Amino acid sequence: MPSYPNVHEVLITLLTPIVPTVKSRRPGQRLPYTVVRRIGGAEDGITDRPIVRVDTYADTDEQGERLKEQCRQAITEASGTLAAGVLIDTAREITGGQDASAPDTGDRKLTAVYQLSFRAI
C-alpha cells in the first residue's frame, strides 16, 4: 500500500500563517484558531483524495468570517503549490463556511469542508 502525505500536516503548514492551526481542540486554547480533521476520502493506489473539515473558532462573528475566508482562499488556491514539502495536485471547496455550535457558548465557530488530492510519496 502506498504512503501518502499527512493531510493534517499539509493544512497546518498552509493555514498557520493565517491563524494558529491544530489537529484537535485543546482545553484553554486561545482564540482565534482553526482545527483541521480528515473526515473521509479515498485513495486509488496513485492519488489520495482526503476530505477535510476546517473549523474556525473566533471571538466574534466578524473575526470568524474574515479568518474563514482567508483559509478558504489559501486552500482553494493551493492547487499546484507546495505545503510541508508536498505538492498539492488539486484543492476544492465542498461545503462553504457554515455556523456551527461551539463547545463554549461565547465562541464563534464556522465549519467548511474541502477535498485535496496528492500522490504517494
Steps between C-alpha positions, in 0.01 A plus 500: 500500500643841406596759759321835464576840652328581829218737409499647852866603470436647155206711621674606821792627290266670252271670754726586797623824337133611506385367838646250752398159363485171690383143444278490808337748733681547829348622826600861557602557136515875444276645232519524206612162367407239240464124537556276197373140486484240229139381483509282189639451153667212324815400317540306179859379532633813330312796645350566843195728506440585866186685601571734789295712736641837597347649817585862571447625855497874571394763752253671266296422191700756301835351600375148425370599156824678412718207608271244334524691172880530524525124565263429210715705264820334620356152450318554170803678351742226614470282186846457350682637806720352771407481868705300753710380204191351332374593155126555522351383169151644554301669774131583490224612730221250563296693758550868569528646847200431719422605853538212742449470872819551699575315824540835679189711450705822471706367208401534136558191283488475123537167321598434138586180311765460229651227287869493411695254291863400499705206386685237697846585628 
